[in-house]
Amino acid sequence: MAFKTGDAVFHPARGAGMVTGINKRNRDGESHSYYTIELLGQPGTRLMIPTSSAKAVGLRRAMSQTKLQEVWRLLRGDPQKLPHDHKDRYALVEEKLQSGDALEVAAAVRDMAWRRKQEGKFTTRGKRIYEQAMMLIVGEIAAVQDIEVEDAAGQVNDRLQERMTPAPAA
């Protein structure tokens, strides 16, 4: 899968970004091509991924508009109950995040948001994992819609609130 300058991409560990260039560099006496990626929501942070190993590291195109609609439905949907034991819970959530799949990441965000609503707060580790999950999904949404990360974060929070806020009594 080849990318070109201007493509919105997603790195499973670092999040969404834009390919800003494809450069050649000499390493060990050989010329290698690299994608230069500017990460969204992380000013000044750039990745250089060898084109030959992009697939192996999980670099992919940002989700499609169709998948974005599935993400919105998922965020508004009923949560899956997370394990009560914090070690099991965090292992499950981190597995979803490491998958790099937008739907898995969105499910992790939704489920953790529900847990925070029930518990009132996160543990320090839970807060860090939730922030990482939000960074991943919000960045990808911003890339797909070509909007600012803050605007995408507002959209995600609005979708989460739609489901968590009880309907007014008639």
Residue, then its C-alpha position, 0 to 999 in steps of 0.5 A: m500500500a503506497f501513500k502519497t503526500g497529502d494522504a491522511v494516515f493512521h499509525p496504531a501507536r502514535g495516531a493520525g497524521m498527514v504524509t508531508g513528504i516521501n524522502k530518500r535517505n542513505r543508511d548503511g550505504e544504501s538509499h531508503s525511502y521514508y514517509t514523513i508524517e506530521l502527527l495531528g494534534q501534536p505540533g512539531t511531532r513528525l514520524m519517519i517511517p521506512t516505506s518498506s516497513a509501513k505495512a509491518v508497523g501497521l500504518r494505514r489510510a485513515m478510516s473511510q466516511t462509511k467507517l466514520q458513520e459506524v464510529w458515531r453509531l458505536l459511540r452513541g451505543d450501549p457500552q460493554k461492561l468492562p471487567h471489575d478487576h483493574k488489571d483485566r480491565y486495562a489489559l482489555v482496553e489496551e488490547k483494543l487500542q493496540s489493534g489500531d482498528a478505529l471501531e475497537v478504539a471507539a468502543a474503548v473510549r465509549d466503555m471507559a466514558w461509561r465507567r467514568k460516569q459510574e465511578g465518578k473518576f478514573t485511576t491515574r492509569g485509567k485516566r492515561i489510557y482514556e486520554q490515549a484512546m481519545m487522542l487516537i480516535v479524535g486524531e483520526i476523525a480530524a484527519v478524515q473530516d479535515i478539521e481541527v483536533e479540538d473540533a473532533a474532540g467536541q464531536v466525540n464528546d457530544r456523541l458520548q453525551e447523547r447516550m449518557t444524558p437521560a431523555p427529558a420526561a414528557 
